[in-house]
């Protein structure tokens, strides 16, 4: 495993990336398998209570949040299910539990009510992460196994967590067949879980110089829309205008516990980095990673559960429903797919007195997309109601804050 930079370098690196980041304009379309359905349009009507002029545009981020924060757990360790999932989604957190490697991958045994942000329509949504998994390591036995089972991954996937390709065997050493690692893992997840992964995370470890470039090449040539690697763009993206997502290779940074820390000072430094990013005036998307989240600092590349709990709870208290409610805590794939779709739709509207007819031209959407929602920002002082066809699911806050509309595509 590649050891990340020191905490100070981590903070400076991310801060400089943010200050110097520029919005990239999409120039090329993805060369990927597309849904058989052609590009189409959807439309609906807005009934206003007054005839004041309105303005409508797509929101930079879903639910018109100020920042998206994506967090990924590498390697598919079982601590994700024992501790991280119940903490965020709500449920019983595992008691201390030593795995087959004699490392405690359990938690504190408490029951969590979940960590949430709101959708702006009166609903709470639990924090969700992504799992970068190796299909070759997934199994049901032994009882104290260190990796996840298929049923555990499926449960988290069904709860909205995204599953990312991390290679079938996590192979990195000399002689690795990078093509096989990518494609066998895709086939394994498809066979056992019934969906096709579309984003890749380069495994860390000892290997030939620049081996990660081989993974990047094979992943992008075989169905991956993006790759998280050692170097690349980001991990902070300004999203107030079009973003170049075509064959994206993103830099990967880690949050991890200190080897001998007994306080939360290390986590506070990471949280300070997040805070510096959030304070920027423009909406942003920020990505980070770790490995295990159990009581033991797995391979010294993980977050001990007390640190993980403190870190995520602080984010929820500060930016979730209990705080500013400005966070969209969503996995890499979900945010990526929202921005991809946002940058390719065309929103048109015509107002006549108290009625506004909205038409949205949609692109052909890749069949591997899991998330297909569009958030619109509506600038009006008037309350409103939506009149739409039966095949279009729409949420709005027209009777309360009358600021946004959510279109959920099938």
PyMOL commands that set and color helices and strands:
alter all, ss='L'
color gray80, all
select helices_A, chain A and resi 7-20+62-64+79-89+135-137+150-158+178-193+211-221+265-278+298-300+305-319+332-342
alter helices_A, ss='H'
color red, helices_A
select strands_A, chain A and resi 41-48+55-58+67-74+91-92+111-112+116-118+124-126+130-133+162-165+199-201+226-229+236-238+248-251+284-290+327-329+346-352+355-361+373-379+384-388+393-396+404-408
alter strands_A, ss='S'
color yellow, strands_A
deselect
rebuild
show_as cartoon
